[in-house]
Amino acid sequence: MSQEVCVIGAGPSGITAAKNLLDAGLNVTVYDFGKEVGGNWVFTEEESHSSVFETTHIISSKAFSQYDDFSMPEDYPDYPGHKQLADYFQAYAREFNLYPHIQFQTLVKSCERNAEGKWVVTIEKFGASSTRVFDALAICNGHHWQPRMPEYPGTFSGELIHSHVVKRFSRFAGKRVLVIGGGNSACDVAVESSRVASSVDMSWRRGYWIVPKFMMGRPADVFSAKINWLPRFIWQKVSALSLQLRNGKNELYGLPNPEAPLGSHHPTVNEDLFFSIRHGKIKPRKDIAKLEGNTVHFVDGSKGEYDSIVACTGYQITHPFFNKNLIDYSEGAVPLWLRMMHPTIENLYFIGLFQPLGCIWPGSELQSKIMARELSGQWKRPKNVPALIQEELAHPDFEQIQTPRHTITVDYHKFRKRLLKYLPNHRSRF
């Protein structure tokens, strides 16, 4: 009898997990809390799982953001917008007949192992709960949906929100806005809100590498891939020099310079930040010292008055359907081999629980194929998975700064090569 597999999430990772499991002849049920395929890329006015803004475009180029089994339309631009990406994922689901296997508006309440080692999954739909037993579990619920909020001394009397709840920037019309952070969401919020706000300030506590979307007329990741064969330290120096020749140093814009090499934290891909600063639309600020009413005090002794503070401070890795004594990756290292296999629970897979310097779902597709091969009996994992996990943790693709956000980083190209080792018959896009 074919195994029954539960897939949690119908976003980019969940749908490729379902597709590849079905291809291997397995029975698949997908649970998703949303109303449509696409996960984070389904824009909605309501506060939900989705984190995209009205203006969001992907930050990896089309060239490196496609499934091997399903190409994007030829007329898509180098950097598709959220609507085009949602259309792409929904077209994928239709092409491979995934919709009959997906139960939308379904909340997974708990996942527990029974005496036989199978998974007892409890769901809730329209207020009614039910339970079902599965042979294996694929976790594809993403890691960009549970906001991580900063804490500061004092209290703020204005609006203090996380970027996750921002949908349209008209909410900041005529307001004095402070944006916290220097990552991709922070730069998008600062640039877009500066078009309508009375003023926009941006607080950084450290320097970030700011990468343009194009280098020498090519998407930045395509340009970078041309020199990815170089030893890591040379690649870092060449890439950093290219960025400094293109942009100059951050200090020229009133921002702190990065203190560590390129790759030590997630680079920020944005074309408009420096432009907006030089045009007087965004004012750089230091780290926050304390909050006092509508006043924010910064560590350099300066202060500012604000109506809204937007914290663009990342997300927590969370799996609320697991008992924390069984699975808790909210802090510290994430001990999974190939970023997907648990050291001791062999019928549990995490698909897409990694952060590449690039796009997630092409890697999720390869992880899904490995999972499908194992569950269908075409491949067996090594016996020393715990040792392999420790080796991966001891030799990361990048030596990164120690923050909760930097626990699952991989190099896009190196990670693909590691996964492809276990897919000898797969035809890779590149």
HELIX and SHEET records of a PDB file:
HELIX    1   1 PRO A   12  ASP A   23  1                                  12    
HELIX    2   2 GLY A   39  TRP A   41  5                                   3    
HELIX    3   3 LYS A   62  PHE A   64  5                                   3    
HELIX    4   4 HIS A   82  GLU A   95  1                                  14    
HELIX    5   5 TYR A   99  HIS A  101  5                                   3    
HELIX    6   6 SER A  163  VAL A  165  5                                   3    
HELIX    7   7 PHE A  169  PHE A  172  5                                   4    
HELIX    8   8 ASN A  184  SER A  193  1                                  10    
HELIX    9   9 ALA A  220  ALA A  225  1                                   6    
HELIX   10  10 ARG A  232  ASN A  247  1                                  16    
HELIX   11  11 ASN A  250  TYR A  253  5                                   4    
HELIX   12  12 LEU A  273  ARG A  278  1                                   6    
HELIX   13  13 TRP A  361  LEU A  375  1                                  15    
HELIX   14  14 VAL A  385  ALA A  394  1                                  10    
HELIX   15  15 TYR A  412  LEU A  420  1                                   9    
SHEET    1   A 5 ILE A 102  GLN A 103  0                                        
SHEET    2   A 5 ASN A  27  TYR A  31  1                                        
SHEET    3   A 5 GLU A   4  ILE A   8  1                                        
SHEET    4   A 5 ALA A 136  ILE A 139  1                                        
SHEET    5   A 5 LEU A 348  PHE A 350  1                                        
SHEET    1   B 3 LEU A 107  ARG A 113  0                                        
SHEET    2   B 3 TRP A 119  LYS A 125 -1                                        
SHEET    3   B 3 ALA A 128  PHE A 134 -1                                        
SHEET    1   C 2 GLN A 146  PRO A 147  0                                        
SHEET    2   C 2 TYR A 315  GLN A 316 -1                                        
SHEET    1   D 4 GLY A 154  PHE A 156  0                                        
SHEET    2   D 4 ILE A 288  GLY A 293  1                                        
SHEET    3   D 4 THR A 295  PHE A 298 -1                                        
SHEET    4   D 4 LYS A 303  GLU A 305 -1                                        
SHEET    1   E 5 GLU A 159  HIS A 162  0                                        
SHEET    2   E 5 SER A 308  ALA A 311  1                                        
SHEET    3   E 5 ARG A 176  ILE A 180  1                                        
SHEET    4   E 5 SER A 199  SER A 203  1                                        
SHEET    5   E 5 LYS A 283  ARG A 285  1                                        
SHEET    1   F 2 ILE A 210  VAL A 211  0                                        
SHEET    2   F 2 THR A 268  VAL A 269  1                                        
SHEET    1   G 2 PHE A 214  MET A 215  0                                        
SHEET    2   G 2 ARG A 218  PRO A 219 -1                                        
SHEET    1   H 2 GLN A 355  PRO A 356  0                                        
SHEET    2   H 2 THR A 409  VAL A 410  1                                        
END                                                                             
